Amino acid sequence: YSVGALTVMSGFRTPWYNRSIGNTTDYSRHLWGDAADVFVDRDGNGAMDDLNGDGRVNVADARVLVDVVERARDRAGSGFKAGGLSAYRPNAVRGPFVHVDARGEPARW
């Protein structure tokens, strides 16, 4: 799957905004400015595209993007800053997405 860019849904968050969306931890990487929630939106509709071609947009498409990030990390070797990586399911207000961060050590959930 070839894309020219990722759409950033959320990057740096203020503590107030982080709490307002239900994230109660003081350790969110978004608070430190080294995290982003991203998705692929080639068709410009504001939501994740059907990356696996199954006719649906769901967490399976976010997992395709996780695999792309993992392969990029493997190719980059030591030049790639380790961090958090996770696929998130859609909910009532947004579609699926992938969280990436540069916390300095691998983390998956």
C-alpha positions in Angstrom: 0.0 0.0 0.0 1.6 3.3 -1.1 0.8 6.6 0.6 2.3 10.0 0.4 1.4 11.1 3.9 -0.2 10.2 7.2 -3.0 12.2 8.8 -2.2 13.2 12.3 -5.4 13.0 14.4 -3.7 13.9 17.7 -0.1 15.0 18.6 0.8 17.2 21.5 -1.9 17.4 24.1 -2.3 19.8 27.0 -3.0 18.2 30.3 -6.5 19.7 30.3 -7.3 18.3 26.8 -5.8 14.9 27.7 -8.1 14.6 30.7 -11.1 15.9 28.7 -10.8 12.9 26.3 -10.6 10.4 29.2 -6.9 9.9 29.4 -6.2 10.3 33.1 -2.5 9.3 33.3 0.2 11.9 33.8 2.6 9.8 31.7 0.9 10.0 28.3 3.6 10.5 25.7 1.2 13.0 24.1 1.8 15.3 27.1 5.6 15.3 26.3 5.1 16.0 22.6 6.7 12.7 21.3 3.5 10.9 20.3 1.0 11.0 17.5 -2.2 9.2 16.6 -2.2 8.7 12.8 -4.2 7.1 10.0 -4.0 6.8 6.2 -6.5 9.0 4.3 -5.7 8.9 0.6 -9.3 9.5 -0.4 -9.6 12.7 1.8 -12.8 11.7 3.7 -11.2 12.3 7.1 -11.1 8.7 8.1 -8.8 5.6 7.8 -8.8 4.0 4.4 -9.6 0.3 3.7 -5.9 -0.7 3.7 -6.5 -4.5 3.6 -9.1 -4.3 0.8 -11.8 -6.3 2.7 -14.5 -3.6 2.0 -14.6 -2.5 5.7 -12.7 0.1 7.7 -11.8 -1.3 11.1 -9.0 -2.2 13.4 -7.6 -4.6 10.8 -6.7 -1.6 8.7 -4.9 0.0 11.6 -2.9 -3.3 12.0 -1.8 -3.0 8.4 -0.3 0.4 9.3 1.3 -1.1 12.4 3.0 -3.7 10.2 4.3 -1.0 7.9 5.8 0.9 10.8 7.4 -2.3 12.2 8.9 -3.0 8.8 10.3 0.5 8.5 11.8 0.1 12.0 13.4 -3.1 11.0 14.9 -1.6 7.8 16.2 1.5 9.7 18.1 -0.5 12.3 19.7 1.5 15.1 18.7 4.8 13.4 15.0 4.3 14.4 14.1 5.6 17.8 12.2 2.8 19.6 8.8 3.6 21.1 5.2 2.8 21.6 3.1 1.4 18.8 -0.6 0.2 18.9 -3.6 -0.2 16.8 -6.9 1.3 18.1 -10.4 0.2 17.3 -13.0 2.7 16.0 -15.6 4.1 18.3 -18.7 6.3 18.0 -16.7 9.5 17.3 -13.7 8.4 15.3 -12.3 5.7 13.1 -9.4 3.3 13.7 -6.0 4.7 14.1 -2.4 3.9 15.1 -0.6 5.4 18.1 3.2 5.9 17.6 5.6 7.5 20.0 9.4 7.9 20.6 9.6 7.0 24.3 13.1 5.4 23.8 12.1 1.8 24.5 9.7 -0.6 22.7 6.2 -0.7 24.1 3.2 -2.6 22.6 -0.3 -2.9 23.8 
